[in-house]
Amino acid sequence: MPYPADRERDRPWVMRTYAGHSSAAASNALYRRNLSKGQTGLSVAFDLPTQTGYDPDDELAKGEVGKVGVPISHIGDMRQLFDQIPLAGANTSMTINATAMWLLAMYVTVAEEQGADPSVLAGTTQNDIIKEYLSRGTYVFPPGPSLRLITDMVAWTVSNVPKWNPINICSYHLQEVGATPAQEVAYAMCTAIAVLDSVRDSGQVPQEKFGDVVARISFFVNAGVRFIEEMCKMRAFAQLWDEITRERYGVENPKHRRFRYGVQVNSLGLTEAQPENNVQRIVLEMLAVSLSRNARARAIQLPAWNEALGLPRPWDQQWALRMQQVLAYETDLLEYEDIFDGSPVIEAKVGEILAGAREEIDRVQAMGGAVAAVESGYMKSNLVSSLADRRRRVEAGEDVVVGVNKFDTTEPSPLQAEGANAIETIDPIVEQHAVEAIQQWRSQRDNAAVEASLDALREAAKTDQNLVEVTLACARAGVTTGEWSQALRETFGEYRAPTGVSGASASGEAGSEIARVRDRVRSTGEELGERLRMLVGKPGLDGHSNGAEQVAVRARDVGFEVVYQGIRLTPSQIVAAAVQEDVHVVGLSILSGSHLEVVPAVVDGLRAAGAGDIPVIVGGIIPPDDAAKLRERGVARVFTPKDYELTEIMDEIVTVIREVRELG
């Protein structure tokens, strides 16, 4: 979006809502409705099977289809998703990483079918795999091949889709898993350096066009409620990006060096307790990325007030869109030059964040860069430790969360008067329909053409050939998301990132309550004649692992022996590990909405394995009605985001073990 000349009223940012669920047809209707309400860009949420490269009928996809986004399994789904939405005039953001090349190939193909020239397409693929290893967990391949896919996309889009942002360096999830402002800036910049170095060293882009590469690198950030600090963070981001691109890459054109970013404010900072308070949190967090004109976001999407409860309804998303429109069109925000220039307070805070970020960047670069720091577990351990410190401060009351650890008396909320109907729910039939549809798709396509295109993809992956063109051929032939991903899995292999738990530490954890629970853990173990063992499991495709990691760290701190193998496990794998390790309790963490499918599968699996005496507890975003159903199915305890006291949770887990073992 063009920037106005100084002293002109600034243009409003692109206004989006992050949306998609159930099916391509249902999501298409939602998009067209949102556009009719004044939304100026689309932000596509894909479901977890699509993000991690599985078809709806894969075992790992069970319970996950259409839950946190729209399932896109082949070119037919992509056609349906953008039916009656002319892509030549759209600005589309796609939150997709490991399978970004595949989704872009289908998007470009559909645009061409609509008659659009790819050169006019505008939008963004997130495509930041580094932060997936550190936070969100929707990676597929090892870091090296993943970086190769990103490099090929950047090189191809610069020549063929020049208005497209092929990567959105995403610090959003880094903040969610504990990053301080300095860490968020540093790790995002380290990722950008890794990508730009890879593109430069690949030889696919001549040096004289490298400024075009830098100009298409965008960022996606998180804005928390400490909005002055967050605003200073954005000014630090802009200053450091200008510095790195000029000094490291020799980019002379200041327009190429401009820091361009979109934002979603902090969803995981929203509370289940007194969720109406989330409205003012969202507005204040929006100010962080809009107040400073020189570091203003060029695209904003806001969560809805009830996202800590479940999937927002269309009305909830409309409310979030109206917040943006009131700020942009009713206030005088866009009428002034930067109101913070020259402020000694702001300059000092920006300088503090810059100093911390530069120090951390130097440390990561000395290790060999972002990829090496991922593989060693260095960055992940730092983030787990930072989040542990944050949780300790909340539990101790040092950091106030209104309605949670202070001012927690409340009146009944009229916004929740409908009970469970206050959120969008996904009909279980959605998954069955998706399974039937993809089986029908496979039966009706030219399978010889499919196999030929997949063979070409496998062969190209073994060389240094750019993989975009062969991926486009796969899309046109009718290949599915799972087939494209599996072909590359066969060549690149899969990967399991370090969890960061073993190297994490948190200061100030030796309080009296920790000591009391530690004594209970020890004495219960002595009564049983062995140390208490807990398996922490992440069933299904939900990659939001920070809750599980914090549970694992606290369990270790109170004396449990902890078994934690990371994300993306089938129920049968969790059962096998529980039996093999002879654990005393299984704790499952799930935030994707698939709890009613995968949790009972673990309970039933334990019973079938003769280990039905191992209690199962569950934590996650689980509506009250669903929690009751899980307890009916044999789950011992259900914890939700309102249960923020981890030490109390550990105490309750000990109680569960004592009840099951009849220790009194």
Stockholm file with secondary structure:
# STOCKHOLM 1.0

chainA/1-664         MPYPADRERDRPWVMRTYAGHSSAAASNALYRRNLSKGQTGLSVAFDLPTQTGYDPDDELAKGEVGKVGVPISHIGDMRQLFDQIPLAGANTSMTINATAMWLLAMYVTVAEEQGADPSVLAGTTQNDIIKEYLSRGTYVFPPGPSLRLITDMVAWTVSNVPKWNPINICSYHLQEVGATPAQEVAYAMCTAIAVLDSVRDSGQVPQEKFGDVVARISFFVNAGVRFIEEMCKMRAFAQLWDEITRERYGVENPKHRRFRYGVQVNSLGLTEAQPENNVQRIVLEMLAVSLSRNARARAIQLPAWNEALGLPRPWDQQWALRMQQVLAYETDLLEYEDIFDGSPVIEAKVGEILAGAREEIDRVQAMGGAVAAVESGYMKSNLVSSLADRRRRVEAGEDVVVGVNKFDTTEPSPLQAEGANAIETIDPIVEQHAVEAIQQWRSQRDNAAVEASLDALREAAKTDQNLVEVTLACARAGVTTGEWSQALRETFGEYRAPTGVSGASASGEAGSEIARVRDRVRSTGEELGERLRMLVGKPGLDGHSNGAEQVAVRARDVGFEVVYQGIRLTPSQIVAAAVQEDVHVVGLSILSGSHLEVVPAVVDGLRAAGAGDIPVIVGGIIPPDDAAKLRERGVARVFTPKDYELTEIMDEIVTVIREVRELG
#=GR chainA/1-664 SS CCCCCTTSCCCCCEEECEECCSCHHHHHHHHHHHHHTTCCSEEEEBCHHHHHTCCTTSGGGTTTTTSSSBCCCSHHHHHHHTTTCCGGGCEEEEECSTTHHHHHHHHHHHHHHTTCCGGGCEEEECCCHHHIIIIICCCCSCHHHHHHHHHHHHHHHHHHCTTEECEEEECHHHHHTTCCHHHHHHHHHHHHHHHHHHHHHHTCSCGGGHHHHHHTEEEEEEECSCHHHHHHHHHHHHHHHHHHHHHTTCCCCTTTTCCCEEEEECSTTSCSSSGGGHHHHHHHHHHHTTSCGGGCCSEEECCCTTTTTSBCCHHHHHHHHHHHHHHHHTSSGGGSSCTTTTCHHHHHHHHHHHHHHHHHHHHHHHHTSHHHHHHTTHHHHHHHHHHHHHHHHHHHTSSCCBTTTBSCCCCCCGGGTTGGGGSBCCCTHHHHHHHHHHHHHHHHSCHHHHHHHHHHHHHHHTTTCCSHHHHHHHHHHTCCHHHHHHHHHHHHCCCCCCCSSTTCCCTTCCCHHHHHHHHHHHHHHHHHTSCCEEEEECBTTCCCCHHHHHHHHHHHHTTCEEEECCSCBCHHHHHHHHHHHTCSEEEEEECSSCHHHHHHHHHHHHHHTTCTTSCEEEEESCCHHHHHHHHHTTCSEEECTTCCCHHHHHHHHHHHHHHHTTCC
#=GC SS_cons         CCCCCTTSCCCCCEEECEECCSCHHHHHHHHHHHHHTTCCSEEEEBCHHHHHTCCTTSGGGTTTTTSSSBCCCSHHHHHHHTTTCCGGGCEEEEECSTTHHHHHHHHHHHHHHTTCCGGGCEEEECCCHHHIIIIICCCCSCHHHHHHHHHHHHHHHHHHCTTEECEEEECHHHHHTTCCHHHHHHHHHHHHHHHHHHHHHHTCSCGGGHHHHHHTEEEEEEECSCHHHHHHHHHHHHHHHHHHHHHTTCCCCTTTTCCCEEEEECSTTSCSSSGGGHHHHHHHHHHHTTSCGGGCCSEEECCCTTTTTSBCCHHHHHHHHHHHHHHHHTSSGGGSSCTTTTCHHHHHHHHHHHHHHHHHHHHHHHHTSHHHHHHTTHHHHHHHHHHHHHHHHHHHTSSCCBTTTBSCCCCCCGGGTTGGGGSBCCCTHHHHHHHHHHHHHHHHSCHHHHHHHHHHHHHHHTTTCCSHHHHHHHHHHTCCHHHHHHHHHHHHCCCCCCCSSTTCCCTTCCCHHHHHHHHHHHHHHHHHTSCCEEEEECBTTCCCCHHHHHHHHHHHHTTCEEEECCSCBCHHHHHHHHHHHTCSEEEEEECSSCHHHHHHHHHHHHHHTTCTTSCEEEEESCCHHHHHHHHHTTCSEEECTTCCCHHHHHHHHHHHHHHHTTCC
//
